[in-house]
Amino acid sequence: MDFESFRKAGVALGSGALLICDQHTCIVDLVKVLLQFFRFESCGKCTPCRIGTQRAYEIVERISQGQGKLEELDNLTGPCK
């Protein structure tokens, strides 16, 4: 397994990250930053990455502005409807 053999097979490899937060870190803001990153860094080949990440960002953005709805949380945690 190496990057070249995966590339030839048409598969993309990601990279890992370690996030260290303290009790003062706002989880909503953290998720928003991560979703912002993945909206632009996703390869966009599959619908969950291309559209789902954008939708998740929009929901978290509304939550961070105090305009989120409780039922939207199901869209973040549950299967697509």
C-alpha positions, 0 to 999 in steps of 0.5 A: 500500500502506497500513494502511487498504487492507490492513485493508479487504482483511482483511490484517494488517501487522506491524512490524519489530524490530532486536535487538542482542545480544552474545556473553553473550546466551543464544539460548534465553532470547532465543527464549523471550522472542520466542515469549512476545511472539508468543503474545499479539500474534499475530492468531491467524487461522491455525493456525501462529500460533495453535497453532504458536507456543504449541507452539514456546514450550512446547518452548523452555521445556522446553529452558531448564529442561534438560528438552528432548529432541533430537527436539523440535528437529526440531519447531522447525526442520522442517515440521509433522508 
